[in-house]
């Protein structure tokens, strides 16, 4: 591979110092980006339709769902922003505060609360009574034949079976615990805006693939393991979990305030200092779980189902979102949850309604098949939508999805970042491409923070990803995607 011609800009040089929100939009290449934080990441179908109308009225009609399960409206202007904010706040479509801390501190599964089946401490999921089967639905015939297949792009990998989720439901309601952590976190002055706590119910819908400052994983109905960036795991009861997380975050905020140039995230603290922040005893890491299905049909038990869809690279237009909200309302849904896999989960449906909603999504070009290669690609808006971007990441992602489909079907992950900031995905990927003057720095098994092996244009990357070429062979030989902090 070729040598790098220049040193890239650092993340620190590009950092703006805050995350955009409703009250504090961010200037981009296509106007202002306004990020919405709906309460708990949950909206009614009518609220989805209303947000789509506001995106069309006050922005350019493009809507995104981020990897932290937040909505983003693009193309808002100085003139339209005040009316947009008034509507969002007065109609309680967002849960916004005017402080400097995180607007959304905790991330949960899109099925959080729907599959919780508390069991006695020490019982395994297979022993817990009434756990829910989150595998493809079995109803006396092959439902896979009737499920949509790929949003019209033909990216389905033949012969590749989607991961099954047969390990049962969550131990506890992660949404309730996340809400408690959110309340405690908002009382911590000086907490870094990008701080994230993953709250995982411990069931089939694993959140291991998402980077976090703190990871809270249920190990029984009344106990959790708290993971730190150092790799250390701490044991806590459910009753003390939120307080323990707040104690760690409060200590981190104090240390960060004293050394803002060297301590930006919890991972910047030495391992022994991370351990001292909570005073909790050490425990074993939670047992590994298979990767979850990210879209499709899910059996919640008691005759209720969920349908989950993905937006291609996290983006759709306002009319598409409105039609999905209208469809959910017609089918009797009362709640939709934003998904960190950059999509929507429609909860509490009958089997027929869930299939109908998925069919509508497929017709609109959304992702309904877990084998779709685009689900394994994280891409930011890129040029020209982003002022910082040095490459058209989203357009290039579509080309890479077709060429790299055989690799992605085998579980490899790809991150395409228009610049070194890595807005779309902060964790490691098997292949990370970092935009530089229209070309890409190539990072294998790393993040945008890591040194690139080469700088290549897209056509050369596409060629080298072909079977038998060096980049393809290297990726197949060294798959190392792991959860990150």
For each residue, the residues with C-beta under 8 A, 3 or more apart:
1: 442 453 454 456 470
2: 454 455 456
3: 454
4: 7 441 452 454 455
5: 455
6: 436
7: 4
8: 420 434 436 441 452
9: 13 14 419 420
10: 13 14 420
11: 14 15 420 421 422 448 449
12: 15
13: 9 10
14: 9 10 11 388 419 420 421
15: 11 12 421
16: 26
17:
18: 24 100 193
19: 35 102 103 193 194
20: 24 25 26 33 34 35 72
21: 24 25 34 35 37 96 103
22: 25 34 35 36 37 85 88 89 94 96
23: 85 96 98
24: 18 20 21
25: 20 21 22 32 33 34 35 76 81
26: 16 20 32 33 35
27: 31 32 33 387
28: 31 32 33 74 381 385 386 387
29: 383 384 385 386 387 389
30: 60 62 74 75 384 385
31: 27 28 59 60 74 75 76 77
32: 25 26 27 28 75 76 77 78 81
33: 20 25 26 27 28 72 73 74 76
34: 20 21 22 25 59 72 73 76 81 84
35: 19 20 21 22 25 26 66 70 71 72 103
36: 22 51 70 71 72 73 88 93 94
37: 21 22 41 70 94 95 96 103 104
38: 41 42 43 47 71 93 94 95 338
39: 42 92 94 95
40: 95 175 178 179 337
41: 37 38 69 70 104 108 110 337 338
42: 38 39 335 336 337 338
43: 38 47 48 51 93 335 336 337 338
44: 47 48 334 335 336
45: 48 49 325 326 328 329 333 334 336
46: 49 50 325 329
47: 38 43 44 50 51 91 93 325
48: 43 44 45 51 52 321 322 324 325 328 336 344
49: 45 46 52 53 321 322 325 326 329
50: 46 47 53 54 91 93
51: 36 43 47 48 54 55 63 71 73 93 321
52: 48 49 55 56 63 318 319 321 322 325
53: 49 50 56 57 318 322
54: 50 51 57 58 59 73 84 87 88
55: 51 52 58 59 61 62 63 73 74 318 321
56: 52 53 59 61 318 319
57: 53 54 80 84
58: 54 55 73 76 77 80 81 83 84
59: 31 34 54 55 56 62 73 74 75 76 80 84
60: 30 31 74 75
61: 55 56 75 317 318 319
62: 30 55 59 73 74 75 315 316 317 318
63: 51 52 55 71 72 73 74 315 316 317 318 321
64: 71 72 74 311 314 315 342 381
65: 69 70 71 72 311 314 338 339 342 343 344
66: 35 69 70 71 72 314 342 424
67: 210 314 340 342 378 424 425
68: 104 107 196 340
69: 41 65 66 104 107 110 337 338 339 340
70: 35 36 37 41 65 66 103 104 338
71: 35 36 38 51 63 64 65 66 338
72: 20 33 34 35 36 63 64 65 66
73: 33 34 36 51 54 55 58 59 62 63 76 84
74: 28 30 31 33 55 59 60 62 63 64 381 385
75: 30 31 32 59 60 61 62
76: 25 31 32 33 34 58 59 73 80 81 84
77: 31 32 58 80 81
78: 32 81
79:
80: 57 58 59 76 77 83 84
81: 25 32 34 58 76 77 78 84 85
82: 85 86
83: 58 80 86 87
84: 34 54 57 58 59 73 76 80 81 87 88
85: 22 23 81 82 88 89
86: 82 83 89 90
87: 54 83 84 90 91 93
88: 22 36 54 84 85 91 93 94 96
89: 22 85 86 92 93 94 96
90: 86 87
91: 47 50 87 88
92: 39 89
93: 36 38 43 47 50 51 87 88 89
94: 22 36 37 38 39 88 89
95: 37 38 39 40 103
96: 21 22 23 37 88 89 103
97: 101 103 186
98: 23
99: 186
100: 18 190 193
101: 97 105 185 186 188 189 190 191 192 193 195
102: 19 105 185 191 192 193 194 195 196
103: 19 21 35 37 70 95 96 97 193
104: 37 41 68 69 70 107 182
105: 101 102 181 182 185 186 191 195 196 197
106: 178 179 181 182 185 196 197 198 199
107: 68 69 104 178 196 197 198 199 207 210 212 340
108: 41 112 174 175 178 199 200 201 207
109: 112 170 174 200 201 203 205 207
110: 41 69 205 306 308 337 338 339 340 341 343 344 345
111: 114 115 134 170 205 298 300 306 337 345 347
112: 108 109 116 170 173 174 175 178 199 201 205 337
113: 116 173 174 175 176
114: 111 300 304 306 347 348
115: 111 132 134 169 170 201 203 204 205 300 301
116: 112 113 169 170 171 172 173 174 201 203
117: 128 129 130 131 132 168 169 170 171
118: 171 172 221 222
119: 123 125 127 128 129 171 220 221
120: 123 220 221
121: 220 221 222 223
122: 220
123: 119 120 127 128 220
124: 127 128
125: 119 128 131 167 168 169 171 202 203
126: 131 167 168
127: 119 123 124
128: 117 119 123 124 125 131 168 169 171
129: 117 119
130: 117 169 301
131: 117 125 126 128 168 169 203
132: 115 117 168 169 299 300 301
133: 165 166 168 299 301
134: 111 115 165 166 168 169 203 204 205 292 293 298 299
135: 138 164 165 166 299
136: 143 144 147 162 164 293 296 297
137: 143 297 298 299 305 351
138: 135 143
139: 143 351
140:
141: 145
142: 145 146
143: 136 137 138 139 146 147 297
144: 136 147
145: 141 142
146: 142 143 355
147: 136 143 144 296 297 355 358 368 369
148: 151 358 359 361 362 368 369
149: 156 362 368 369 371
150: 153 154 155 156 362 367 368 369 371 372
151: 148 312 361 362 365 366 367 368 369 372 374
152: 362 365
153: 150 312 365 372 374 401 402
154: 150
155: 150 371 372 373 374 401 402 405
156: 149 150 369 371 372
157: 160 371 373 405 406 408 409
158:
159:
160: 157 371 409 410
161: 164
162: 136 293 296 369 370 371
163: 290 291 292 293 370
164: 135 136 161 290 293
165: 133 134 135 204 205 290 292 293 298
166: 133 134 135 204
167: 125 126 203 204 289 290
168: 117 125 126 128 131 132 133 134 203 204
169: 115 116 117 125 128 130 131 132 134 201 203 204 301
170: 109 111 112 115 116 117 173 174 201 202 203 205 218
171: 116 117 118 119 125 128 201 202 203 218 219 220 221
172: 116 118 176 177 201 202 218 221 222 238
173: 112 113 116 170 176 177 201
174: 108 109 112 113 116 170 177 178 199 200 201 218
175: 40 108 112 113 178 179
176: 113 172 173 179 180
177: 172 173 174 180 181 199 216 224 238 241 242
178: 40 106 107 108 112 174 175 181 182 197 199
179: 40 106 175 176 182 183
180: 176 177 183 184 242
181: 105 106 177 178 184 185 197 199 216 241 242 245 246
182: 104 105 106 178 179 185 186
183: 179 180 186 187 242
184: 180 181 187 188 242 243 245 246
185: 101 102 105 106 181 182 188 191 195 197 245 246 249
186: 97 99 101 105 182 183
187: 183 184 246
188: 101 184 185 191 246 249 250 253
189: 101 253
190: 100 101 253 254 256 257
191: 101 102 105 185 188 195 249 252 253
192: 101 102 195 252 253 256 264 265
193: 18 19 100 101 102 103
194: 19 102 265
195: 101 102 105 185 191 192 213 249 252 265 266
196: 68 102 105 106 107 210 211 212 213 214
197: 105 106 107 178 181 185 212 213 214 215 216 245 249
198: 106 107 207 210 212 214 215 216
199: 106 107 108 112 174 177 178 181 216
200: 108 109 174 206 207 208 215 216 217 218
201: 108 109 112 115 116 169 170 171 172 173 174 205 218
202: 125 170 171 172 217 218 219 286
203: 109 115 116 125 131 134 167 168 169 170 171 206
204: 115 134 165 166 167 168 169 289 292
205: 109 110 111 112 115 134 165 170 201 292
206: 200 203 209 289 290 291 292
207: 107 108 109 198 200 210 215 340
208: 200 288 289 291 483
209: 206 291 427 481 483
210: 67 107 196 198 207 340 427 483
211: 196 425 426 427 483 484 485
212: 107 196 197 198 215 227 484 485
213: 195 196 197 229 249 252 265 266 267 485
214: 196 197 198 226 227 228 245 248 249 266
215: 197 198 200 207 212 226 227 483 485
216: 177 181 197 198 199 200 224 225 226 227 241 245
217: 200 202 224 225 227 286
218: 170 171 172 174 200 201 202 221 223 224 238
219: 171 202 223 224 225 286
220: 119 120 121 122 123 171 223
221: 118 119 120 121 171 172 218 238
222: 118 121 172 237 238 239
223: 121 218 219 220 235 236 237 238
224: 177 216 217 218 219 235 236 237 238 241
225: 216 217 219 233 234 235 236 283 284 285 286
226: 214 215 216 233 234 235 236 241 244 245 248 278 280
227: 212 214 215 216 217 231 232 233 234 285 485
228: 214 231 232 233 234 248 266 271 274 275 485
229: 213 265 266 267 274 485
230: 267 271 274 275
231: 227 228 271
232: 227 228 271 274 275 282
233: 225 226 227 228 282 283 284 285 286
234: 225 226 227 228 244 275 278 280 281 282 283
235: 223 224 225 226 280 281 282 283
236: 223 224 225 226 240 241 244 280
237: 222 223 224 240 241
238: 172 177 218 221 222 223 224 241
239: 222
240: 236 237 243 244
241: 177 181 216 224 226 236 237 238 244 245
242: 177 180 181 183 184 245 246
243: 184 240 246 247
244: 226 234 236 240 241 247 248 278 280
245: 181 184 185 197 214 216 226 241 242 248 249
246: 181 184 185 187 188 242 243 249 250
247: 243 244 250 251 277 278 279
248: 214 226 228 244 245 251 252 266 274 277 278
249: 185 188 191 195 197 213 214 245 246 252 253
250: 188 246 247 253 254
251: 247 248 254 255 277 278
252: 191 192 195 213 248 249 255 256 263 266 269 277
253: 188 189 190 191 192 249 250 256 257
254: 190 250 251 257 258
255: 251 252 258 259 263 269 273
256: 190 192 252 253 259 260 263 264
257: 190 253 254 260
258: 254 255 263
259: 255 256 262 263
260: 256 257 263 264
261:
262: 259 268
263: 252 255 256 258 259 260 268 269
264: 192 256 260 268
265: 192 194 195 213 229 268
266: 195 213 214 228 229 248 252 269 274 485
267: 213 229 230 485
268: 262 263 264 265
269: 252 255 263 266 273 274 277
270: 273 274
271: 228 230 231 232 274 275
272: 275 276
273: 255 269 270 276 277
274: 228 229 230 232 248 266 269 270 271 277
275: 228 230 232 234 271 272 278 282
276: 272 273 279
277: 247 248 251 252 269 273 274
278: 226 234 244 247 248 251 275
279: 247 276
280: 226 234 235 236 244
281: 234 235
282: 232 233 234 235 275
283: 225 233 234 235
284: 225 233
285: 225 227 233
286: 202 217 219 225 233 289
287:
288: 208
289: 167 204 206 208 286 292
290: 163 164 165 167 206
291: 163 206 208 209 411
292: 134 163 165 204 205 206 289
293: 134 136 162 163 164 165 296 298 308 370
294: 308 310 339 341 343 370 375
295: 308 309 310 341 343 367 368 369 370 372 375
296: 136 147 162 293 307 308 358 368 369 370
297: 136 137 143 147 305 306 307 354 355 358
298: 111 134 137 165 293 305 306 307 308
299: 132 133 134 135 137 305
300: 111 114 115 132 304 305 306 347 348
301: 115 130 132 133 169 304
302:
303: 350 351
304: 114 300 301 348 349 350
305: 137 297 298 299 300 349 350 351 353 354
306: 110 111 114 297 298 300 345 346 347 348 349 354
307: 296 297 298 345 346 349 354 355 357 358 361
308: 110 293 294 295 296 298 339 341 343 344 345 346
309: 295 324 343 344 358 361 366 367 368
310: 294 295 339 341 342 343 366 367 368 372 374 375
311: 64 65 314 315 316 342 343 344 366 367
312: 151 153 315 316 365 366 367 374 398
313: 342 374 377 379 394 397 398
314: 64 65 66 67 311 342 343 379 424
315: 62 63 64 311 312 381 394
316: 62 63 311 312 320 321 364 365 366
317: 61 62 63 320 321
318: 52 53 55 56 61 62 63 321 322
319: 52 56 61 322 323
320: 316 317 323 324 364 365 366
321: 48 49 51 52 55 63 316 317 318 324 325
322: 48 49 52 53 318 319 325 326
323: 319 320 326 327 360 364
324: 48 309 320 321 327 328 344 357 360 361 364 366
325: 45 46 47 48 49 52 321 322 328 329 336
326: 45 49 322 323 329 330
327: 323 324 330 331 356 357 360
328: 45 48 324 325 331 333 336 346 357
329: 45 46 49 325 326 332 333
330: 326 327
331: 327 328 346 349 353 356 357
332: 329 349 350 353
333: 45 328 329 336 346 347 348 349 353 357
334: 44 45 347 348
335: 42 43 44 347 348
336: 42 43 44 45 48 325 328 333 344 345 346 347
337: 40 41 42 43 69 110 111 112 344 345 347
338: 38 41 42 43 65 69 70 71 110 343 344 345
339: 65 69 110 294 308 310 342 343 344 345
340: 67 68 69 107 110 207 210
341: 110 294 295 308 310 375
342: 64 65 66 67 310 311 313 314 339
343: 65 110 294 295 308 309 310 311 314 338 339 366 367
344: 48 65 110 308 309 311 324 336 337 338 339
345: 110 111 306 307 308 336 337 338 339
346: 306 307 308 328 331 333 336 349 354 357
347: 111 114 300 306 333 334 335 336 337
348: 114 300 304 306 333 334 335
349: 304 305 306 307 331 332 333 346 353 354 357
350: 303 304 305 332 353 354
351: 137 139 303 305 354 355
352: 355 356
353: 305 331 332 333 349 350 356 357
354: 297 305 306 307 346 349 350 351 357 358
355: 146 147 297 307 351 352 358 359
356: 327 331 352 353 359 360
357: 307 324 327 328 331 333 346 349 353 354 360 361
358: 147 148 296 297 307 309 354 355 361 362 368
359: 148 355 356 362 363
360: 323 324 327 356 357 363 364
361: 148 151 307 309 324 357 358 364 366 367 368
362: 148 149 150 151 152 358 359 365 366 368
363: 359 360
364: 316 320 323 324 360 361
365: 151 152 153 312 316 320 362
366: 151 309 310 311 312 316 320 324 343 361 362
367: 150 151 295 309 310 311 312 343 361 372 374 375
368: 147 148 149 150 151 295 296 309 310 358 361 362 372
369: 147 148 149 150 151 156 162 295 296 372
370: 162 163 293 294 295 296 375
371: 149 150 155 156 157 160 162 409
372: 150 151 153 155 156 295 310 367 368 369 375
373: 155 157 376 377 401 402 404 405 408 409
374: 151 153 155 310 312 313 367 377 397 398 401
375: 294 295 310 341 367 370 372
376: 373 408 411 412 413 414
377: 313 373 374 397 400 401 408 413 414 415 416
378: 67 413 414 415 416 424 425 429
379: 313 314 382 393 394 396 397 415 416 417 424
380: 386 389 393 394 416 417 418 423 424
381: 28 64 74 315 385 386 389 393 394 418
382: 379 385 386 389 391 392 393 394 395 396 416 418 435
383: 29 386 389 390 391 392 393 418 435
384: 29 30 389 392
385: 28 29 30 74 381 382 389 394
386: 28 29 380 381 382 383 389 418 419
387: 27 28 29
388: 14 418 419 421
389: 29 380 381 382 383 384 385 386 392 393 418 419 435
390: 383 418 419 435 436 437 438
391: 382 383 396 416 418 435 436 438 439 440 458
392: 382 383 384 389 395 396 418
393: 379 380 381 382 383 389 396 397 416 417 418 424 435
394: 313 315 379 380 381 382 385 397 398 416
395: 382 392 398 399
396: 379 382 391 392 393 399 400 416 433 458
397: 313 374 377 379 393 394 400 401 414 416
398: 312 313 374 394 395 401 402
399: 395 396 402 403 458 462
400: 377 396 397 403 404 414 416 458 461 462 465
401: 153 155 373 374 377 397 398 404 405 408
402: 153 155 373 398 399 405
403: 399 400 462 465 466
404: 373 400 401 407 408 412 414 465
405: 155 157 373 401 402 408 409
406: 157 409 410 467
407: 404 410 412 465 472 475 476
408: 157 373 376 377 401 404 405 411 412 413 414
409: 157 160 371 373 405 406
410: 160 406 407 476
411: 291 376 408 479 481
412: 376 404 407 408 430 431 475 476 479 481
413: 376 377 378 408 429 430 431 481
414: 376 377 378 397 400 404 408 429 430 431 432 433
415: 377 378 379 422 424 425 429 431 432 433 447 448
416: 377 378 379 380 382 391 393 394 396 397 400 424 433 435 440
417: 379 380 393 420 421 422 423 424 425 432 433 434 435 448
418: 380 381 382 383 386 388 389 390 391 392 393 435
419: 9 14 386 388 389 390 434 435
420: 8 9 10 11 14 417 434 448 449
421: 11 14 15 388 417 448
422: 11 415 417 425 426 447 448 449
423: 380 417
424: 66 67 314 378 379 380 393 415 416 417
425: 67 211 378 415 417 422 429
426: 211 422 447 484
427: 209 210 211 447 483 484
428: 432 445 446 447 480 481 482 484
429: 378 413 414 415 425 432 446 447 481
430: 412 413 414 444 445 475 479 480 481
431: 412 413 414 415 442 443 444 471 475
432: 414 415 417 428 429 442 443 444 446 447 448 450
433: 396 414 415 416 417 440 441 442 443 461
434: 8 417 419 420 440 441 443 448 452
435: 382 383 389 390 391 393 416 417 418 419 438 439 440 441
436: 6 8 390 391 439 440 441 455
437: 390
438: 390 391 435 457
439: 391 435 436 455 456 457 458
440: 391 416 433 434 435 436 455 456 457 458 461
441: 4 8 433 434 435 436 452 454 455
442: 1 431 432 433 452 453 454 455 456 461 471
443: 431 432 433 434 446 447 448 450 451 452 453
444: 430 431 432 453 474 475 478
445: 428 430 478 479 480 481
446: 428 429 432 443 449 450
447: 415 422 426 427 428 429 432 443 450 484
448: 11 415 417 420 421 422 432 434 443
449: 11 420 422 446
450: 432 443 446 447
451: 443
452: 4 8 434 441 442 443 455
453: 1 442 443 444
454: 1 2 3 4 441 442
455: 2 4 5 436 439 440 441 442 452
456: 1 2 439 440 442 460 461 464
457: 438 439 440 460 461
458: 391 396 399 400 439 440 461 462
459: 462 463
460: 456 457 463 464
461: 400 433 440 442 456 457 458 464 465 471
462: 399 400 403 458 459 465 466
463: 459 460 466 469
464: 456 460 461 469 470 471 472
465: 400 403 404 407 461 462 469 471 472 475
466: 403 462 463 469 472
467: 406 472
468: 472 473
469: 463 464 465 466 472 473
470: 1 464 473 474
471: 431 442 461 464 465 474 475
472: 407 464 465 466 467 468 469 475 476
473: 468 469 470 476 477
474: 444 470 471 477 478
475: 407 412 430 431 444 465 471 472 478 479
476: 407 410 412 472 473 479
477: 473 474
478: 444 445 474 475
479: 411 412 430 445 475 476
480: 428 430 445
481: 209 411 412 413 428 429 430 445
482: 428
483: 208 209 210 211 215 427
484: 211 212 426 427 428 447
485: 211 212 213 215 227 228 229 266 267
